[in-house]
């Protein structure tokens, strides 16, 4: 069964840190590149961070230096450590395969950053 379960979202203050997690089924994760995405109302889902099966990482410019993506290939989890959060980081965060354009997504986890 295809499954993605995101968790750990919260309401925080600007400058705070937060770690969110994703549990993926083995059929999705395996050794595939995985990513975290963010969606805000009225905008398309945006790719923020990518991690390959060998744990090489890449980041969108707005989060580079503040967010860190990691994975555990045994537990099939992908985490996103977010530091120095800003109000513009507010949104629903999703994980999935990197550069995925299909329709199978988890429920996401809400992150709200107040100034």
N, C-alpha and C positions, 0 to 999 in steps of 0.2 A: 504494500500500500504506500502510495506516494504521500509523504507527510513533511511538513515544515511547521515547527512550532517556535515562535519567537517569544521571549519573555524578558522581564527586567526593566521595562520602561517606567518612567516616573515623572513627576513634576519637580523641577529643581530650580535653583537660582543661577543666574549668569556667573560663570567662573567655577561652578561645581564640576564634579566628575561623576560619571555614571558608566556602568558596564552592563551591556545587554547581551543576551545569549540566544542562540538558535540551535534547536535539535532537529537534525535532518535525517530522513530515512537513508539507509545505505544505498538505495537505488539512485538517489539524487546526489549524494555527496561522493562516495567512493573516493577516487583520487582526482575528481574534477575540480577545476577552479571554482571557488565560491565567492560570493560578494554580499555586501550589505548595500541596501538601497533605502532611499527616503522619499516619501511622497507627502506633499502638502496640498491642501485644497486648491483646485483650479490649475494644477501643474502636473506635468508628467512625472512618473517615478524616475528618480535620479540615482545613478550609480555612484556610490561614495568610496568604496574600498573593495579591493580584490585580493584574494589570496590563492595561489596555485596549490596543486597537490604537494609540491615540495616546499610550501610555505614562503615562496617569494611573494612580496606584497606591492601594491600600487594604490595611490590615493588621488581622489579628486582634489584640485588645488585648495578649495575652501576648507578642507578638513586636514590637509597635510600638516603634520607636526602636532596635531591635537588628538587625532583618532588613531587607534592601533587595532588592526584586525589580527585574529589568531584562530587556529583550528586544532582540534584533537581528532585525529583520524581513527582512533580506537572508539571513542565515545560518539563519533559523528556529530560533533558540535562545532559551531563557529561563533566566536565572541567578538564584540566590538567594545573596546575600552575608549571612552570619550572623556577627554580632559578639557578644561577651560571652555566649557560649553557657552554658547552664545544664543541669544533669542532666535536668531535665524536658523539654528539647528532644530527648532521645533518641527515636529512632523511624526508621521507613522513610519517606523523602520521595519524593513522586511529583509530576509535573507533568501538567497536562491543561488542557482548556478550563475556564474559570471556571464554577463551579456545575454541573459535569458530574455526571450521575447514571447514566451508562451503565456498560458492562462492559469497555470497551477501555482498558486501562491498561498502562503500561510495567512493567518489573521493579522499579523503585524503586531508591533508593540509601540504604544504612544509615548513619545518623549516631548515634554513641554518645558521650555526654558524661559523663565521670567527675568526681566531686567531689574 
